[in-house]
Amino acid sequence: MDEKFKKARNLRKEQTEQEKLLWSILRNRQFFGLKFKRQVPIGVYIADFCCNEKKLIIELDGGQHNVPDRIEYDKKRTEFLKGEGYKVIRFWNNDINDNLEGIYIKLKKEIFR
């Protein structure tokens, strides 16, 4: 099995609490009938959540994403994913913890623009 698929499988098994919360909204076509997958390999990257039908990727970022090296890495990653035709939406973990309803509303707006 390809290394990135093994990594994706491990990431699915070792979800963060924030990923579990968001997945509870997105799974089983509960979010407006859309099919989301989690930890999806795309090129050399793994997207946290992906809806191929809407070409939408949702990324959850913890504090480790707020350092210069990681900011630059995430910028390159986002540009690659956009080049593949995806729209990338990023949320901070604390937004998931503190404002899950707001996240839901923002995602709904993005999907139905």
Phi and psi restraints in degrees (range 20) as a CNS / XPLOR table:
assign (resid 1 and name C) (resid 2 and name N)
       (resid 2 and name CA) (resid 2 and name C) 1.0 -57.6 20.0 2
assign (resid 2 and name N) (resid 2 and name CA)
       (resid 2 and name C) (resid 3 and name N) 1.0 142.2 20.0 2
assign (resid 2 and name C) (resid 3 and name N)
       (resid 3 and name CA) (resid 3 and name C) 1.0 -57.6 20.0 2
assign (resid 3 and name N) (resid 3 and name CA)
       (resid 3 and name C) (resid 4 and name N) 1.0 -42.1 20.0 2
assign (resid 3 and name C) (resid 4 and name N)
       (resid 4 and name CA) (resid 4 and name C) 1.0 -69.0 20.0 2
assign (resid 4 and name N) (resid 4 and name CA)
       (resid 4 and name C) (resid 5 and name N) 1.0 -28.6 20.0 2
assign (resid 4 and name C) (resid 5 and name N)
       (resid 5 and name CA) (resid 5 and name C) 1.0 -71.3 20.0 2
assign (resid 5 and name N) (resid 5 and name CA)
       (resid 5 and name C) (resid 6 and name N) 1.0 -36.3 20.0 2
assign (resid 5 and name C) (resid 6 and name N)
       (resid 6 and name CA) (resid 6 and name C) 1.0 -63.3 20.0 2
assign (resid 6 and name N) (resid 6 and name CA)
       (resid 6 and name C) (resid 7 and name N) 1.0 -44.2 20.0 2
assign (resid 6 and name C) (resid 7 and name N)
       (resid 7 and name CA) (resid 7 and name C) 1.0 -62.4 20.0 2
assign (resid 7 and name N) (resid 7 and name CA)
       (resid 7 and name C) (resid 8 and name N) 1.0 -43.1 20.0 2
assign (resid 7 and name C) (resid 8 and name N)
       (resid 8 and name CA) (resid 8 and name C) 1.0 -60.4 20.0 2
assign (resid 8 and name N) (resid 8 and name CA)
       (resid 8 and name C) (resid 9 and name N) 1.0 -43.3 20.0 2
assign (resid 8 and name C) (resid 9 and name N)
       (resid 9 and name CA) (resid 9 and name C) 1.0 -60.9 20.0 2
assign (resid 9 and name N) (resid 9 and name CA)
       (resid 9 and name C) (resid 10 and name N) 1.0 -43.8 20.0 2
assign (resid 9 and name C) (resid 10 and name N)
       (resid 10 and name CA) (resid 10 and name C) 1.0 -63.5 20.0 2
assign (resid 10 and name N) (resid 10 and name CA)
       (resid 10 and name C) (resid 11 and name N) 1.0 -41.0 20.0 2
assign (resid 10 and name C) (resid 11 and name N)
       (resid 11 and name CA) (resid 11 and name C) 1.0 -62.8 20.0 2
assign (resid 11 and name N) (resid 11 and name CA)
       (resid 11 and name C) (resid 12 and name N) 1.0 -36.4 20.0 2
assign (resid 11 and name C) (resid 12 and name N)
       (resid 12 and name CA) (resid 12 and name C) 1.0 -65.8 20.0 2
assign (resid 12 and name N) (resid 12 and name CA)
       (resid 12 and name C) (resid 13 and name N) 1.0 -37.7 20.0 2
assign (resid 12 and name C) (resid 13 and name N)
       (resid 13 and name CA) (resid 13 and name C) 1.0 -72.0 20.0 2
assign (resid 13 and name N) (resid 13 and name CA)
       (resid 13 and name C) (resid 14 and name N) 1.0 -29.6 20.0 2
assign (resid 13 and name C) (resid 14 and name N)
       (resid 14 and name CA) (resid 14 and name C) 1.0 -112.8 20.0 2
assign (resid 14 and name N) (resid 14 and name CA)
       (resid 14 and name C) (resid 15 and name N) 1.0 48.8 20.0 2
assign (resid 14 and name C) (resid 15 and name N)
       (resid 15 and name CA) (resid 15 and name C) 1.0 -61.4 20.0 2
assign (resid 15 and name N) (resid 15 and name CA)
       (resid 15 and name C) (resid 16 and name N) 1.0 148.4 20.0 2
assign (resid 15 and name C) (resid 16 and name N)
       (resid 16 and name CA) (resid 16 and name C) 1.0 -77.5 20.0 2
assign (resid 16 and name N) (resid 16 and name CA)
       (resid 16 and name C) (resid 17 and name N) 1.0 165.0 20.0 2
assign (resid 16 and name C) (resid 17 and name N)
       (resid 17 and name CA) (resid 17 and name C) 1.0 -60.5 20.0 2
assign (resid 17 and name N) (resid 17 and name CA)
       (resid 17 and name C) (resid 18 and name N) 1.0 -37.0 20.0 2
assign (resid 17 and name C) (resid 18 and name N)
       (resid 18 and name CA) (resid 18 and name C) 1.0 -67.3 20.0 2
assign (resid 18 and name N) (resid 18 and name CA)
       (resid 18 and name C) (resid 19 and name N) 1.0 -40.3 20.0 2
assign (resid 18 and name C) (resid 19 and name N)
       (resid 19 and name CA) (resid 19 and name C) 1.0 -62.9 20.0 2
assign (resid 19 and name N) (resid 19 and name CA)
       (resid 19 and name C) (resid 20 and name N) 1.0 -39.9 20.0 2
assign (resid 19 and name C) (resid 20 and name N)
       (resid 20 and name CA) (resid 20 and name C) 1.0 -61.5 20.0 2
assign (resid 20 and name N) (resid 20 and name CA)
       (resid 20 and name C) (resid 21 and name N) 1.0 -43.3 20.0 2
assign (resid 20 and name C) (resid 21 and name N)
       (resid 21 and name CA) (resid 21 and name C) 1.0 -62.7 20.0 2
assign (resid 21 and name N) (resid 21 and name CA)
       (resid 21 and name C) (resid 22 and name N) 1.0 -48.2 20.0 2
assign (resid 21 and name C) (resid 22 and name N)
       (resid 22 and name CA) (resid 22 and name C) 1.0 -66.2 20.0 2
assign (resid 22 and name N) (resid 22 and name CA)
       (resid 22 and name C) (resid 23 and name N) 1.0 -39.8 20.0 2
assign (resid 22 and name C) (resid 23 and name N)
       (resid 23 and name CA) (resid 23 and name C) 1.0 -62.0 20.0 2
assign (resid 23 and name N) (resid 23 and name CA)
       (resid 23 and name C) (resid 24 and name N) 1.0 -32.8 20.0 2
assign (resid 23 and name C) (resid 24 and name N)
       (resid 24 and name CA) (resid 24 and name C) 1.0 -63.4 20.0 2
assign (resid 24 and name N) (resid 24 and name CA)
       (resid 24 and name C) (resid 25 and name N) 1.0 -22.1 20.0 2
assign (resid 24 and name C) (resid 25 and name N)
       (resid 25 and name CA) (resid 25 and name C) 1.0 -89.0 20.0 2
assign (resid 25 and name N) (resid 25 and name CA)
       (resid 25 and name C) (resid 26 and name N) 1.0 -38.1 20.0 2
assign (resid 25 and name C) (resid 26 and name N)
       (resid 26 and name CA) (resid 26 and name C) 1.0 -87.8 20.0 2
assign (resid 26 and name N) (resid 26 and name CA)
       (resid 26 and name C) (resid 27 and name N) 1.0 -26.3 20.0 2
assign (resid 26 and name C) (resid 27 and name N)
       (resid 27 and name CA) (resid 27 and name C) 1.0 -68.2 20.0 2
assign (resid 27 and name N) (resid 27 and name CA)
       (resid 27 and name C) (resid 28 and name N) 1.0 159.3 20.0 2
assign (resid 27 and name C) (resid 28 and name N)
       (resid 28 and name CA) (resid 28 and name C) 1.0 54.0 20.0 2
assign (resid 28 and name N) (resid 28 and name CA)
       (resid 28 and name C) (resid 29 and name N) 1.0 35.8 20.0 2
assign (resid 28 and name C) (resid 29 and name N)
       (resid 29 and name CA) (resid 29 and name C) 1.0 57.8 20.0 2
assign (resid 29 and name N) (resid 29 and name CA)
       (resid 29 and name C) (resid 30 and name N) 1.0 25.9 20.0 2
assign (resid 29 and name C) (resid 30 and name N)
       (resid 30 and name CA) (resid 30 and name C) 1.0 -71.2 20.0 2
assign (resid 30 and name N) (resid 30 and name CA)
       (resid 30 and name C) (resid 31 and name N) 1.0 -23.8 20.0 2
assign (resid 30 and name C) (resid 31 and name N)
       (resid 31 and name CA) (resid 31 and name C) 1.0 -94.9 20.0 2
assign (resid 31 and name N) (resid 31 and name CA)
       (resid 31 and name C) (resid 32 and name N) 1.0 89.1 20.0 2
assign (resid 31 and name C) (resid 32 and name N)
       (resid 32 and name CA) (resid 32 and name C) 1.0 55.7 20.0 2
assign (resid 32 and name N) (resid 32 and name CA)
       (resid 32 and name C) (resid 33 and name N) 1.0 32.6 20.0 2
assign (resid 32 and name C) (resid 33 and name N)
       (resid 33 and name CA) (resid 33 and name C) 1.0 73.4 20.0 2
assign (resid 33 and name N) (resid 33 and name CA)
       (resid 33 and name C) (resid 34 and name N) 1.0 10.2 20.0 2
assign (resid 33 and name C) (resid 34 and name N)
       (resid 34 and name CA) (resid 34 and name C) 1.0 -88.4 20.0 2
assign (resid 34 and name N) (resid 34 and name CA)
       (resid 34 and name C) (resid 35 and name N) 1.0 142.2 20.0 2
assign (resid 34 and name C) (resid 35 and name N)
       (resid 35 and name CA) (resid 35 and name C) 1.0 -89.9 20.0 2
assign (resid 35 and name N) (resid 35 and name CA)
       (resid 35 and name C) (resid 36 and name N) 1.0 112.3 20.0 2
assign (resid 35 and name C) (resid 36 and name N)
       (resid 36 and name CA) (resid 36 and name C) 1.0 -107.4 20.0 2
assign (resid 36 and name N) (resid 36 and name CA)
       (resid 36 and name C) (resid 37 and name N) 1.0 145.9 20.0 2
assign (resid 36 and name C) (resid 37 and name N)
       (resid 37 and name CA) (resid 37 and name C) 1.0 -120.2 20.0 2
assign (resid 37 and name N) (resid 37 and name CA)
       (resid 37 and name C) (resid 38 and name N) 1.0 157.2 20.0 2
assign (resid 37 and name C) (resid 38 and name N)
       (resid 38 and name CA) (resid 38 and name C) 1.0 -117.1 20.0 2
assign (resid 38 and name N) (resid 38 and name CA)
       (resid 38 and name C) (resid 39 and name N) 1.0 149.6 20.0 2
assign (resid 38 and name C) (resid 39 and name N)
       (resid 39 and name CA) (resid 39 and name C) 1.0 51.5 20.0 2
assign (resid 39 and name N) (resid 39 and name CA)
       (resid 39 and name C) (resid 40 and name N) 1.0 66.4 20.0 2
assign (resid 39 and name C) (resid 40 and name N)
       (resid 40 and name CA) (resid 40 and name C) 1.0 -103.3 20.0 2
assign (resid 40 and name N) (resid 40 and name CA)
       (resid 40 and name C) (resid 41 and name N) 1.0 119.9 20.0 2
assign (resid 40 and name C) (resid 41 and name N)
       (resid 41 and name CA) (resid 41 and name C) 1.0 -67.3 20.0 2
assign (resid 41 and name N) (resid 41 and name CA)
       (resid 41 and name C) (resid 42 and name N) 1.0 128.8 20.0 2
assign (resid 41 and name C) (resid 42 and name N)
       (resid 42 and name CA) (resid 42 and name C) 1.0 -136.9 20.0 2
assign (resid 42 and name N) (resid 42 and name CA)
       (resid 42 and name C) (resid 43 and name N) 1.0 111.1 20.0 2
assign (resid 42 and name C) (resid 43 and name N)
       (resid 43 and name CA) (resid 43 and name C) 1.0 62.5 20.0 2
assign (resid 43 and name N) (resid 43 and name CA)
       (resid 43 and name C) (resid 44 and name N) 1.0 -133.1 20.0 2
assign (resid 43 and name C) (resid 44 and name N)
       (resid 44 and name CA) (resid 44 and name C) 1.0 -90.0 20.0 2
assign (resid 44 and name N) (resid 44 and name CA)
       (resid 44 and name C) (resid 45 and name N) 1.0 1.1 20.0 2
assign (resid 44 and name C) (resid 45 and name N)
       (resid 45 and name CA) (resid 45 and name C) 1.0 -107.4 20.0 2
assign (resid 45 and name N) (resid 45 and name CA)
       (resid 45 and name C) (resid 46 and name N) 1.0 165.4 20.0 2
assign (resid 45 and name C) (resid 46 and name N)
       (resid 46 and name CA) (resid 46 and name C) 1.0 -124.8 20.0 2
assign (resid 46 and name N) (resid 46 and name CA)
       (resid 46 and name C) (resid 47 and name N) 1.0 118.5 20.0 2
assign (resid 46 and name C) (resid 47 and name N)
       (resid 47 and name CA) (resid 47 and name C) 1.0 -84.2 20.0 2
assign (resid 47 and name N) (resid 47 and name CA)
       (resid 47 and name C) (resid 48 and name N) 1.0 138.8 20.0 2
assign (resid 47 and name C) (resid 48 and name N)
       (resid 48 and name CA) (resid 48 and name C) 1.0 -60.1 20.0 2
assign (resid 48 and name N) (resid 48 and name CA)
       (resid 48 and name C) (resid 49 and name N) 1.0 -53.8 20.0 2
assign (resid 48 and name C) (resid 49 and name N)
       (resid 49 and name CA) (resid 49 and name C) 1.0 -138.1 20.0 2
assign (resid 49 and name N) (resid 49 and name CA)
       (resid 49 and name C) (resid 50 and name N) 1.0 138.8 20.0 2
assign (resid 49 and name C) (resid 50 and name N)
       (resid 50 and name CA) (resid 50 and name C) 1.0 -140.2 20.0 2
assign (resid 50 and name N) (resid 50 and name CA)
       (resid 50 and name C) (resid 51 and name N) 1.0 133.9 20.0 2
assign (resid 50 and name C) (resid 51 and name N)
       (resid 51 and name CA) (resid 51 and name C) 1.0 -117.1 20.0 2
assign (resid 51 and name N) (resid 51 and name CA)
       (resid 51 and name C) (resid 52 and name N) 1.0 102.4 20.0 2
assign (resid 51 and name C) (resid 52 and name N)
       (resid 52 and name CA) (resid 52 and name C) 1.0 -63.9 20.0 2
assign (resid 52 and name N) (resid 52 and name CA)
       (resid 52 and name C) (resid 53 and name N) 1.0 -36.2 20.0 2
assign (resid 52 and name C) (resid 53 and name N)
       (resid 53 and name CA) (resid 53 and name C) 1.0 -57.2 20.0 2
assign (resid 53 and name N) (resid 53 and name CA)
       (resid 53 and name C) (resid 54 and name N) 1.0 -40.5 20.0 2
assign (resid 53 and name C) (resid 54 and name N)
       (resid 54 and name CA) (resid 54 and name C) 1.0 -100.8 20.0 2
assign (resid 54 and name N) (resid 54 and name CA)
       (resid 54 and name C) (resid 55 and name N) 1.0 0.6 20.0 2
assign (resid 54 and name C) (resid 55 and name N)
       (resid 55 and name CA) (resid 55 and name C) 1.0 51.6 20.0 2
assign (resid 55 and name N) (resid 55 and name CA)
       (resid 55 and name C) (resid 56 and name N) 1.0 50.3 20.0 2
assign (resid 55 and name C) (resid 56 and name N)
       (resid 56 and name CA) (resid 56 and name C) 1.0 -122.4 20.0 2
assign (resid 56 and name N) (resid 56 and name CA)
       (resid 56 and name C) (resid 57 and name N) 1.0 132.4 20.0 2
assign (resid 56 and name C) (resid 57 and name N)
       (resid 57 and name CA) (resid 57 and name C) 1.0 -119.1 20.0 2
assign (resid 57 and name N) (resid 57 and name CA)
       (resid 57 and name C) (resid 58 and name N) 1.0 134.7 20.0 2
assign (resid 57 and name C) (resid 58 and name N)
       (resid 58 and name CA) (resid 58 and name C) 1.0 -114.0 20.0 2
assign (resid 58 and name N) (resid 58 and name CA)
       (resid 58 and name C) (resid 59 and name N) 1.0 125.8 20.0 2
assign (resid 58 and name C) (resid 59 and name N)
       (resid 59 and name CA) (resid 59 and name C) 1.0 -114.5 20.0 2
assign (resid 59 and name N) (resid 59 and name CA)
       (resid 59 and name C) (resid 60 and name N) 1.0 136.0 20.0 2
assign (resid 59 and name C) (resid 60 and name N)
       (resid 60 and name CA) (resid 60 and name C) 1.0 -107.9 20.0 2
assign (resid 60 and name N) (resid 60 and name CA)
       (resid 60 and name C) (resid 61 and name N) 1.0 128.5 20.0 2
assign (resid 60 and name C) (resid 61 and name N)
       (resid 61 and name CA) (resid 61 and name C) 1.0 -118.9 20.0 2
assign (resid 61 and name N) (resid 61 and name CA)
       (resid 61 and name C) (resid 62 and name N) 1.0 131.1 20.0 2
assign (resid 61 and name C) (resid 62 and name N)
       (resid 62 and name CA) (resid 62 and name C) 1.0 -94.3 20.0 2
assign (resid 62 and name N) (resid 62 and name CA)
       (resid 62 and name C) (resid 63 and name N) 1.0 -177.4 20.0 2
assign (resid 62 and name C) (resid 63 and name N)
       (resid 63 and name CA) (resid 63 and name C) 1.0 -58.4 20.0 2
assign (resid 63 and name N) (resid 63 and name CA)
       (resid 63 and name C) (resid 64 and name N) 1.0 -26.5 20.0 2
assign (resid 63 and name C) (resid 64 and name N)
       (resid 64 and name CA) (resid 64 and name C) 1.0 -64.2 20.0 2
assign (resid 64 and name N) (resid 64 and name CA)
       (resid 64 and name C) (resid 65 and name N) 1.0 -16.0 20.0 2
assign (resid 64 and name C) (resid 65 and name N)
       (resid 65 and name CA) (resid 65 and name C) 1.0 -84.3 20.0 2
assign (resid 65 and name N) (resid 65 and name CA)
       (resid 65 and name C) (resid 66 and name N) 1.0 -2.4 20.0 2
assign (resid 65 and name C) (resid 66 and name N)
       (resid 66 and name CA) (resid 66 and name C) 1.0 -105.7 20.0 2
assign (resid 66 and name N) (resid 66 and name CA)
       (resid 66 and name C) (resid 67 and name N) 1.0 36.1 20.0 2
assign (resid 66 and name C) (resid 67 and name N)
       (resid 67 and name CA) (resid 67 and name C) 1.0 -120.4 20.0 2
assign (resid 67 and name N) (resid 67 and name CA)
       (resid 67 and name C) (resid 68 and name N) 1.0 150.9 20.0 2
assign (resid 67 and name C) (resid 68 and name N)
       (resid 68 and name CA) (resid 68 and name C) 1.0 -50.1 20.0 2
assign (resid 68 and name N) (resid 68 and name CA)
       (resid 68 and name C) (resid 69 and name N) 1.0 -47.0 20.0 2
assign (resid 68 and name C) (resid 69 and name N)
       (resid 69 and name CA) (resid 69 and name C) 1.0 -62.2 20.0 2
assign (resid 69 and name N) (resid 69 and name CA)
       (resid 69 and name C) (resid 70 and name N) 1.0 -42.7 20.0 2
assign (resid 69 and name C) (resid 70 and name N)
       (resid 70 and name CA) (resid 70 and name C) 1.0 -71.7 20.0 2
assign (resid 70 and name N) (resid 70 and name CA)
       (resid 70 and name C) (resid 71 and name N) 1.0 -35.8 20.0 2
assign (resid 70 and name C) (resid 71 and name N)
       (resid 71 and name CA) (resid 71 and name C) 1.0 -60.4 20.0 2
assign (resid 71 and name N) (resid 71 and name CA)
       (resid 71 and name C) (resid 72 and name N) 1.0 -44.0 20.0 2
assign (resid 71 and name C) (resid 72 and name N)
       (resid 72 and name CA) (resid 72 and name C) 1.0 -66.1 20.0 2
assign (resid 72 and name N) (resid 72 and name CA)
       (resid 72 and name C) (resid 73 and name N) 1.0 -42.9 20.0 2
assign (resid 72 and name C) (resid 73 and name N)
       (resid 73 and name CA) (resid 73 and name C) 1.0 -59.6 20.0 2
assign (resid 73 and name N) (resid 73 and name CA)
       (resid 73 and name C) (resid 74 and name N) 1.0 -47.9 20.0 2
assign (resid 73 and name C) (resid 74 and name N)
       (resid 74 and name CA) (resid 74 and name C) 1.0 -63.1 20.0 2
assign (resid 74 and name N) (resid 74 and name CA)
       (resid 74 and name C) (resid 75 and name N) 1.0 -35.5 20.0 2
assign (resid 74 and name C) (resid 75 and name N)
       (resid 75 and name CA) (resid 75 and name C) 1.0 -63.9 20.0 2
assign (resid 75 and name N) (resid 75 and name CA)
       (resid 75 and name C) (resid 76 and name N) 1.0 -46.9 20.0 2
assign (resid 75 and name C) (resid 76 and name N)
       (resid 76 and name CA) (resid 76 and name C) 1.0 -61.3 20.0 2
assign (resid 76 and name N) (resid 76 and name CA)
       (resid 76 and name C) (resid 77 and name N) 1.0 -43.4 20.0 2
assign (resid 76 and name C) (resid 77 and name N)
       (resid 77 and name CA) (resid 77 and name C) 1.0 -61.2 20.0 2
assign (resid 77 and name N) (resid 77 and name CA)
       (resid 77 and name C) (resid 78 and name N) 1.0 -46.5 20.0 2
assign (resid 77 and name C) (resid 78 and name N)
       (resid 78 and name CA) (resid 78 and name C) 1.0 -62.1 20.0 2
assign (resid 78 and name N) (resid 78 and name CA)
       (resid 78 and name C) (resid 79 and name N) 1.0 -42.8 20.0 2
assign (resid 78 and name C) (resid 79 and name N)
       (resid 79 and name CA) (resid 79 and name C) 1.0 -61.7 20.0 2
assign (resid 79 and name N) (resid 79 and name CA)
       (resid 79 and name C) (resid 80 and name N) 1.0 -41.3 20.0 2
assign (resid 79 and name C) (resid 80 and name N)
       (resid 80 and name CA) (resid 80 and name C) 1.0 -60.3 20.0 2
assign (resid 80 and name N) (resid 80 and name CA)
       (resid 80 and name C) (resid 81 and name N) 1.0 -49.0 20.0 2
assign (resid 80 and name C) (resid 81 and name N)
       (resid 81 and name CA) (resid 81 and name C) 1.0 -63.7 20.0 2
assign (resid 81 and name N) (resid 81 and name CA)
       (resid 81 and name C) (resid 82 and name N) 1.0 -38.6 20.0 2
assign (resid 81 and name C) (resid 82 and name N)
       (resid 82 and name CA) (resid 82 and name C) 1.0 -62.9 20.0 2
assign (resid 82 and name N) (resid 82 and name CA)
       (resid 82 and name C) (resid 83 and name N) 1.0 -39.4 20.0 2
assign (resid 82 and name C) (resid 83 and name N)
       (resid 83 and name CA) (resid 83 and name C) 1.0 -62.5 20.0 2
assign (resid 83 and name N) (resid 83 and name CA)
       (resid 83 and name C) (resid 84 and name N) 1.0 -24.5 20.0 2
assign (resid 83 and name C) (resid 84 and name N)
       (resid 84 and name CA) (resid 84 and name C) 1.0 -86.1 20.0 2
assign (resid 84 and name N) (resid 84 and name CA)
       (resid 84 and name C) (resid 85 and name N) 1.0 1.6 20.0 2
assign (resid 84 and name C) (resid 85 and name N)
       (resid 85 and name CA) (resid 85 and name C) 1.0 97.0 20.0 2
assign (resid 85 and name N) (resid 85 and name CA)
       (resid 85 and name C) (resid 86 and name N) 1.0 6.6 20.0 2
assign (resid 85 and name C) (resid 86 and name N)
       (resid 86 and name CA) (resid 86 and name C) 1.0 -93.9 20.0 2
assign (resid 86 and name N) (resid 86 and name CA)
       (resid 86 and name C) (resid 87 and name N) 1.0 148.9 20.0 2
assign (resid 86 and name C) (resid 87 and name N)
       (resid 87 and name CA) (resid 87 and name C) 1.0 -95.2 20.0 2
assign (resid 87 and name N) (resid 87 and name CA)
       (resid 87 and name C) (resid 88 and name N) 1.0 134.0 20.0 2
assign (resid 87 and name C) (resid 88 and name N)
       (resid 88 and name CA) (resid 88 and name C) 1.0 -113.4 20.0 2
assign (resid 88 and name N) (resid 88 and name CA)
       (resid 88 and name C) (resid 89 and name N) 1.0 125.1 20.0 2
assign (resid 88 and name C) (resid 89 and name N)
       (resid 89 and name CA) (resid 89 and name C) 1.0 -114.9 20.0 2
assign (resid 89 and name N) (resid 89 and name CA)
       (resid 89 and name C) (resid 90 and name N) 1.0 131.5 20.0 2
assign (resid 89 and name C) (resid 90 and name N)
       (resid 90 and name CA) (resid 90 and name C) 1.0 -115.3 20.0 2
assign (resid 90 and name N) (resid 90 and name CA)
       (resid 90 and name C) (resid 91 and name N) 1.0 138.3 20.0 2
assign (resid 90 and name C) (resid 91 and name N)
       (resid 91 and name CA) (resid 91 and name C) 1.0 -128.5 20.0 2
assign (resid 91 and name N) (resid 91 and name CA)
       (resid 91 and name C) (resid 92 and name N) 1.0 147.1 20.0 2
assign (resid 91 and name C) (resid 92 and name N)
       (resid 92 and name CA) (resid 92 and name C) 1.0 -82.1 20.0 2
assign (resid 92 and name N) (resid 92 and name CA)
       (resid 92 and name C) (resid 93 and name N) 1.0 147.8 20.0 2
assign (resid 92 and name C) (resid 93 and name N)
       (resid 93 and name CA) (resid 93 and name C) 1.0 -55.2 20.0 2
assign (resid 93 and name N) (resid 93 and name CA)
       (resid 93 and name C) (resid 94 and name N) 1.0 -39.6 20.0 2
assign (resid 93 and name C) (resid 94 and name N)
       (resid 94 and name CA) (resid 94 and name C) 1.0 -66.7 20.0 2
assign (resid 94 and name N) (resid 94 and name CA)
       (resid 94 and name C) (resid 95 and name N) 1.0 -25.3 20.0 2
assign (resid 94 and name C) (resid 95 and name N)
       (resid 95 and name CA) (resid 95 and name C) 1.0 -67.3 20.0 2
assign (resid 95 and name N) (resid 95 and name CA)
       (resid 95 and name C) (resid 96 and name N) 1.0 -38.5 20.0 2
assign (resid 95 and name C) (resid 96 and name N)
       (resid 96 and name CA) (resid 96 and name C) 1.0 -63.3 20.0 2
assign (resid 96 and name N) (resid 96 and name CA)
       (resid 96 and name C) (resid 97 and name N) 1.0 -43.8 20.0 2
assign (resid 96 and name C) (resid 97 and name N)
       (resid 97 and name CA) (resid 97 and name C) 1.0 -65.9 20.0 2
assign (resid 97 and name N) (resid 97 and name CA)
       (resid 97 and name C) (resid 98 and name N) 1.0 -41.6 20.0 2
assign (resid 97 and name C) (resid 98 and name N)
       (resid 98 and name CA) (resid 98 and name C) 1.0 -100.9 20.0 2
assign (resid 98 and name N) (resid 98 and name CA)
       (resid 98 and name C) (resid 99 and name N) 1.0 -17.0 20.0 2
assign (resid 98 and name C) (resid 99 and name N)
       (resid 99 and name CA) (resid 99 and name C) 1.0 -150.0 20.0 2
assign (resid 99 and name N) (resid 99 and name CA)
       (resid 99 and name C) (resid 100 and name N) 1.0 52.6 20.0 2
assign (resid 99 and name C) (resid 100 and name N)
       (resid 100 and name CA) (resid 100 and name C) 1.0 -60.4 20.0 2
assign (resid 100 and name N) (resid 100 and name CA)
       (resid 100 and name C) (resid 101 and name N) 1.0 -36.3 20.0 2
assign (resid 100 and name C) (resid 101 and name N)
       (resid 101 and name CA) (resid 101 and name C) 1.0 -64.3 20.0 2
assign (resid 101 and name N) (resid 101 and name CA)
       (resid 101 and name C) (resid 102 and name N) 1.0 -40.4 20.0 2
assign (resid 101 and name C) (resid 102 and name N)
       (resid 102 and name CA) (resid 102 and name C) 1.0 -63.9 20.0 2
assign (resid 102 and name N) (resid 102 and name CA)
       (resid 102 and name C) (resid 103 and name N) 1.0 -37.7 20.0 2
assign (resid 102 and name C) (resid 103 and name N)
       (resid 103 and name CA) (resid 103 and name C) 1.0 -62.6 20.0 2
assign (resid 103 and name N) (resid 103 and name CA)
       (resid 103 and name C) (resid 104 and name N) 1.0 -45.4 20.0 2
assign (resid 103 and name C) (resid 104 and name N)
       (resid 104 and name CA) (resid 104 and name C) 1.0 -57.2 20.0 2
assign (resid 104 and name N) (resid 104 and name CA)
       (resid 104 and name C) (resid 105 and name N) 1.0 -47.6 20.0 2
assign (resid 104 and name C) (resid 105 and name N)
       (resid 105 and name CA) (resid 105 and name C) 1.0 -63.6 20.0 2
assign (resid 105 and name N) (resid 105 and name CA)
       (resid 105 and name C) (resid 106 and name N) 1.0 -43.3 20.0 2
assign (resid 105 and name C) (resid 106 and name N)
       (resid 106 and name CA) (resid 106 and name C) 1.0 -63.4 20.0 2
assign (resid 106 and name N) (resid 106 and name CA)
       (resid 106 and name C) (resid 107 and name N) 1.0 -43.6 20.0 2
assign (resid 106 and name C) (resid 107 and name N)
       (resid 107 and name CA) (resid 107 and name C) 1.0 -62.7 20.0 2
assign (resid 107 and name N) (resid 107 and name CA)
       (resid 107 and name C) (resid 108 and name N) 1.0 -41.8 20.0 2
assign (resid 107 and name C) (resid 108 and name N)
       (resid 108 and name CA) (resid 108 and name C) 1.0 -59.4 20.0 2
assign (resid 108 and name N) (resid 108 and name CA)
       (resid 108 and name C) (resid 109 and name N) 1.0 -45.1 20.0 2
assign (resid 108 and name C) (resid 109 and name N)
       (resid 109 and name CA) (resid 109 and name C) 1.0 -61.9 20.0 2
assign (resid 109 and name N) (resid 109 and name CA)
       (resid 109 and name C) (resid 110 and name N) 1.0 -43.2 20.0 2
assign (resid 109 and name C) (resid 110 and name N)
       (resid 110 and name CA) (resid 110 and name C) 1.0 -63.5 20.0 2
assign (resid 110 and name N) (resid 110 and name CA)
       (resid 110 and name C) (resid 111 and name N) 1.0 -39.4 20.0 2
assign (resid 110 and name C) (resid 111 and name N)
       (resid 111 and name CA) (resid 111 and name C) 1.0 -73.9 20.0 2
assign (resid 111 and name N) (resid 111 and name CA)
       (resid 111 and name C) (resid 112 and name N) 1.0 -34.5 20.0 2
assign (resid 111 and name C) (resid 112 and name N)
       (resid 112 and name CA) (resid 112 and name C) 1.0 -106.1 20.0 2
assign (resid 112 and name N) (resid 112 and name CA)
       (resid 112 and name C) (resid 113 and name N) 1.0 27.3 20.0 2
